[in-house]
Structure formats: structure tokens, C-alpha cells
Amino acid sequence: MLTHEKERYAFDRFLKVAREAGFLPDRVRQLLDSSPMKGAGATQDTYTLLRKGIRRLLKAMGFSVGEKRRGLHANLGRYLDGDKKAEIDWSDPKARVQELGKLVRDVDAALELARGHCENTDECDDVRSMG
């Protein structure tokens, strides 16, 4: 909805149906809407899920152990340092898109690492199926 600038669609549709059904008068003194929120609260769940997924995958492969971690690219190593929300302006659509792009690249890198890690073992069927 954000991509197509339709943040208000569900809210506006709800109002129209509610008015047509007689639940709301045509004129309302004040009506507050929080649905078109574009800040961290509106989009962070997707970002958080991606961060946590990368972190869990790296830990499952043993990269949280010191020796093994040394060979890990710095971009991926940051996910093992903690699960911190990116320090961006969450109200800025360009900043959100840029951060999402970084996360997607890191997801791809982590999956590629997992595929290589699982090449010679049968315990990674789930990773191999993530094409």
C-alpha cells in the first residue's frame, strides 16, 4: 500500500461502507485516523523479521562462535552483535527503501552462505530448498 501511495484506502473504504450502512452520519465533527502511519511502527515488523531471520540462520550455522565468526563478512557479522533497529529516519520513504535494500542483500548473502555451509550434509534440506 505504501508503494502505491494507497495508505488511506482501507480507512476510506471503511468510512464509505459504514456511511452507506447508516452506521456513520455523512458529517462528523472530528475523526482521527492512525492508519496512514509511515514511521517505524508501520514498517518495522518486516525489517525486524528479516534481521531476526538472518541472526537465527547465522547462529544455527555456528557463526556466533569466535573462530568461525572471523571469516564472516562484516555486513553479516553485525547481526550477531545484537538485534538493533536501524538508526534511520523512519518517516522518510527513501531511507526505508534503502534500509530494506540492505536487508534483502544481507538475506541473500546469508542464504548463499548457508547453501555453501550445507553443501555436503543432509541436515540442511530446508536451506537447499530456499531457491
MODELLER restraints for C-alpha pairs under 7 A, 6 or more apart:
rsr = mdl.restraints
at = mdl.atoms
rsr.add(forms.Gaussian(group=physical.xy_distance, feature=features.Distance(at['CA:1:A'], at['CA:7:A']), mean=5.39, stdev=0.5))
rsr.add(forms.Gaussian(group=physical.xy_distance, feature=features.Distance(at['CA:7:A'], at['CA:36:A']), mean=4.94, stdev=0.5))
rsr.add(forms.Gaussian(group=physical.xy_distance, feature=features.Distance(at['CA:8:A'], at['CA:35:A']), mean=6.77, stdev=0.5))
rsr.add(forms.Gaussian(group=physical.xy_distance, feature=features.Distance(at['CA:8:A'], at['CA:36:A']), mean=5.73, stdev=0.5))
rsr.add(forms.Gaussian(group=physical.xy_distance, feature=features.Distance(at['CA:18:A'], at['CA:24:A']), mean=5.74, stdev=0.5))
rsr.add(forms.Gaussian(group=physical.xy_distance, feature=features.Distance(at['CA:19:A'], at['CA:25:A']), mean=6.13, stdev=0.5))
rsr.add(forms.Gaussian(group=physical.xy_distance, feature=features.Distance(at['CA:19:A'], at['CA:26:A']), mean=6.41, stdev=0.5))
rsr.add(forms.Gaussian(group=physical.xy_distance, feature=features.Distance(at['CA:38:A'], at['CA:91:A']), mean=5.57, stdev=0.5))
rsr.add(forms.Gaussian(group=physical.xy_distance, feature=features.Distance(at['CA:39:A'], at['CA:90:A']), mean=4.70, stdev=0.5))
rsr.add(forms.Gaussian(group=physical.xy_distance, feature=features.Distance(at['CA:39:A'], at['CA:91:A']), mean=4.57, stdev=0.5))
rsr.add(forms.Gaussian(group=physical.xy_distance, feature=features.Distance(at['CA:40:A'], at['CA:90:A']), mean=4.95, stdev=0.5))
rsr.add(forms.Gaussian(group=physical.xy_distance, feature=features.Distance(at['CA:47:A'], at['CA:100:A']), mean=6.95, stdev=0.5))
rsr.add(forms.Gaussian(group=physical.xy_distance, feature=features.Distance(at['CA:50:A'], at['CA:103:A']), mean=6.81, stdev=0.5))
rsr.add(forms.Gaussian(group=physical.xy_distance, feature=features.Distance(at['CA:51:A'], at['CA:79:A']), mean=6.87, stdev=0.5))
rsr.add(forms.Gaussian(group=physical.xy_distance, feature=features.Distance(at['CA:51:A'], at['CA:83:A']), mean=7.00, stdev=0.5))
rsr.add(forms.Gaussian(group=physical.xy_distance, feature=features.Distance(at['CA:52:A'], at['CA:83:A']), mean=6.98, stdev=0.5))
rsr.add(forms.Gaussian(group=physical.xy_distance, feature=features.Distance(at['CA:54:A'], at['CA:79:A']), mean=6.92, stdev=0.5))
rsr.add(forms.Gaussian(group=physical.xy_distance, feature=features.Distance(at['CA:54:A'], at['CA:107:A']), mean=6.17, stdev=0.5))
rsr.add(forms.Gaussian(group=physical.xy_distance, feature=features.Distance(at['CA:54:A'], at['CA:110:A']), mean=6.48, stdev=0.5))
rsr.add(forms.Gaussian(group=physical.xy_distance, feature=features.Distance(at['CA:55:A'], at['CA:79:A']), mean=5.28, stdev=0.5))
rsr.add(forms.Gaussian(group=physical.xy_distance, feature=features.Distance(at['CA:55:A'], at['CA:80:A']), mean=5.90, stdev=0.5))
rsr.add(forms.Gaussian(group=physical.xy_distance, feature=features.Distance(at['CA:63:A'], at['CA:69:A']), mean=4.82, stdev=0.5))
rsr.add(forms.Gaussian(group=physical.xy_distance, feature=features.Distance(at['CA:64:A'], at['CA:80:A']), mean=6.43, stdev=0.5))
rsr.add(forms.Gaussian(group=physical.xy_distance, feature=features.Distance(at['CA:76:A'], at['CA:106:A']), mean=6.58, stdev=0.5))
rsr.add(forms.Gaussian(group=physical.xy_distance, feature=features.Distance(at['CA:88:A'], at['CA:95:A']), mean=6.44, stdev=0.5))
rsr.add(forms.Gaussian(group=physical.xy_distance, feature=features.Distance(at['CA:89:A'], at['CA:95:A']), mean=6.44, stdev=0.5))
rsr.add(forms.Gaussian(group=physical.xy_distance, feature=features.Distance(at['CA:90:A'], at['CA:96:A']), mean=6.20, stdev=0.5))
rsr.add(forms.Gaussian(group=physical.xy_distance, feature=features.Distance(at['CA:114:A'], at['CA:127:A']), mean=6.64, stdev=0.5))
rsr.add(forms.Gaussian(group=physical.xy_distance, feature=features.Distance(at['CA:115:A'], at['CA:127:A']), mean=6.31, stdev=0.5))
rsr.add(forms.Gaussian(group=physical.xy_distance, feature=features.Distance(at['CA:115:A'], at['CA:128:A']), mean=6.00, stdev=0.5))
rsr.add(forms.Gaussian(group=physical.xy_distance, feature=features.Distance(at['CA:118:A'], at['CA:124:A']), mean=5.55, stdev=0.5))
